[in-house]
Amino acid sequence: MSDIYVRPYGERSRNPLRFLLPVLLIAAVVGGVVWWLLERPESIEEPAPAAAEASAQPSSSVASKTPSTAVAQASAVDVQRMYNRAQSELAAGKLVEASALLDEVIEKTTDPALKNNALRVQGRINVQLFLSAVPTPEKKSYVIQPGDSLDRIARRNNTTVELIRTMNGIKGDLIYPGARLLLPAVPFEVLVDKSARQLDLMMNGKLFKRYSIGVGQYGKTPVGTFHTVVHQENPDWTPPSGGIIPFGDPRNVLGTRWMSFEDKDRPDLKGFGIHGTSQRDSIGGETSNGCIRMLNEDVEEVFLLIPRGTQVVIQE
C-alpha cells in the first residue's frame, strides 16, 4: 500500500485556473489605473477674475479686427450716403445745406477719392455762394457813404471793383448812398504745393477752393512767400529770348490772365507769376519755365477773386 498516495485533509486540488484568474484580474486593474493616469486631462486651476474675463473674450486677432472693421464699414456707408444727400441738395439748389453736408464728408471720410470729390464739389459751391446775394460768413455788409465810388470801396476793403460788381449784381459804376453792398469779409491767400501740383485758395485759414496746376520744369518754380503785383487780362508775353508775343498768338503761353508775384527781399526773383493755358495736358506736371500754370477757366476765377497784393506761399 506504499504506492498509494493519500491527500491530506484540507489540501485543495492544483487546478491552474485557480491561480490564473486572480493574476488576470490584478493585471486588468493595474492596466486600467495606468491608462487613466496617462489619459486623464491635466488639472485646470481656477482662473483669476481678470484671466477668466480675458478667456471669455475672442482671440486678439478677431477682437481687434471684427468690431473695428464693422464700424469702419458702417461709417463708410454713412459718409457715402451723406455725400449722396449733398448731391441731391445741390441739384435742388440748396447750396447752404449741400455745403454743410460736404463739410462733414470731408471731415469724416477716410476714402481719398471720396474726399477729393467732396472738395471739388465744395469748391464750386463756395464760389457760387460767394458770388451770389446769399449772406455767408465769408461776406460782410457795407453801407455806401456819400462820396463813395466802387474803386474807393474796393481799395479800402482789399478787393476788386469787378468782384464787388459780380457779388452785388451791379452793372456799370453807379451806386447810391445808403444802399448796402456785400464785400469779402477777409482777404484771400494763395497756397501752392509744388509736389502735389495744386493751388489752394484760402480764406480765413480755411480751404475755399482747390485747383490743379502745372509747375516749372526741373524745380524752377521758386519757394517762399510772395505777393502779387501785376494783374493783367489777355496778356502779351515777353519770352526769355526777347521780343513780345501778343495775346492770341499760338506761341503765347500765358493764356487769358497773368498775375505776377514778387518777394521784396529777393529782387532777383523776377518774371514769375500765375497764368492760364489752353493746353489741358500740361496741368499736373512740370511744364512751365517756372510759373504757376492753370487752366484758363480756373485762372479767370482766381483773377476775379483776388486783388493785387494777395499773398502767395509756395512750398515744395
Sequence and secondary structure as in RCSB ss.txt:
>XXXX:A:sequence
MSDIYVRPYGERSRNPLRFLLPVLLIAAVVGGVVWWLLERPESIEEPAPAAAEASAQPSSSVASKTPSTAVAQAS
AVDVQRMYNRAQSELAAGKLVEASALLDEVIEKTTDPALKNNALRVQGRINVQLFLSAVPTPEKKSYVIQPGDSL
DRIARRNNTTVELIRTMNGIKGDLIYPGARLLLPAVPFEVLVDKSARQLDLMMNGKLFKRYSIGVGQYGKTPVGT
FHTVVHQENPDWTPPSGGIIPFGDPRNVLGTRWMSFEDKDRPDLKGFGIHGTSQRDSIGGETSNGCIRMLNEDVE
EVFLLIPRGTQVVIQE
>XXXX:A:secstr
 TT     TT     THHHHHHHHHHHHHHHHHHHHHHHS        HHHHHHHHS  HHHHHHHHHHHHHHHH
HHHHHHHHHHHHHHHHTT HHHHHHHHHHHHHH   HHHHHHHHHHHHHHHHHHHTSSS  TTEEEEE  TT  H
HHHHHHTT  HHHHHHHHT  SS   TT EEEEESS EEEEEETTTTEEEEEETTEEEEEEE BEEGGG S  EE
EEEEEEEES  B  TTSS B TT TT  STTEEEEEE TT TT  S EEEEES GGGTTSEEESSSEEEEHHHHH
HHHHH  TT EEEEE 
